Amino acid sequence: MEYLEQFFAIELVGGRTVGDLMSLEFLIALFGDIVLTVVILIIGFFIAGWVKRRITRLADKSRHFDITTGSFLGNVARYGILALTVIFVLQHFGFQTTSLVALLGAAGLAIGLALQGVLSGVAAGIMLVIFRPIKVGDFVDIGGQMGTVKDISIFTTELATVANVQVIIPNSNVWGNTIVNYSAYDRRRAEWTFGVSYGSNLADAERIIRDTIMSDPRSLSDPEPFIQVNNLGDFSVDFLVRVWVPASEFFQYQADMKRRVKEALDAGGVEIPFPTRTVLQHSDA
């Protein structure tokens, strides 16, 4: 009996004894603590999600922020609130958070040394948000991967190709690679080469090409379009044509003009040559 009394008198964490653990009052209090912890975690997750959505909406409406910055700041706020929620729960159970923070710092250093690649991706994500070489909605080419930017998170950048295929690129590869941003400027220069036969009237051909292209409302007159004979080929006289167009219209515009110029040249009686071969046959006679 004396041994049992000594066993139940053993003090555990928080000054409680084994006997306290076995009491009904303690079990009820423990159940209450668990319920309170679950409620706090649910509230913390709800607040974290609400703050993230709020920041994203405010950034979307602000002229000084874009959706990329808003999404990044929202994620930072969300993780910060979740971290504070966990610390609050640990304090409620009597854990010394000061010692915990020191322990997490030491563990973080060890993990950081082991996960240098991951941390470099996080640093690259921060650099992408600060300097913003790309943003959500841009059409880009990153290391040979071409598509529309759908999301920039802490670790990765998501693209959607022209075939609507998802491409996930680590931010370290984005920041450390050559980025071609086709959406950075509001205007782009379209370029074509149209060939006409050597027997065609070059002045008429130039006029038809110019009138056809400049009649399209998407064609910009400033800077002035360039339409000049650029090459005397084996089968054709080649016109080099360069016209500026709004960047959002570039791809469809470039395709439309090829067809319209071809049809206009046909209607104007200007021959568009194709490679030919003349065979001379000699007889013995």
Secondary structure, DSSP 8 states (H G I E B T S, - for coil): -HHHHHHHT-B-GGG-BHHHHHSHHHHHHHHHHHHHHHHHHHHHHHHHHHHHHHHHHHHHH-SS--HHHHHHHHHHHHHHHHHHHHHHHHHHTT--HHHHHHHHHHHHHHHHHHTHHHHHHHHHHHHHHHH-SS-TT-EEEETTEEEEEEEE-SSEEEEE-TT--EEEEEHHHHHTS-EEETTSSSEEEEEEEEEE-TTS-HHHHHHHHHHHHHTSTT-B-SS--EEEEEEE-SS-EEEEEEEEEEGGGHHHHHHHHHHHHHHHHHHTT----------------
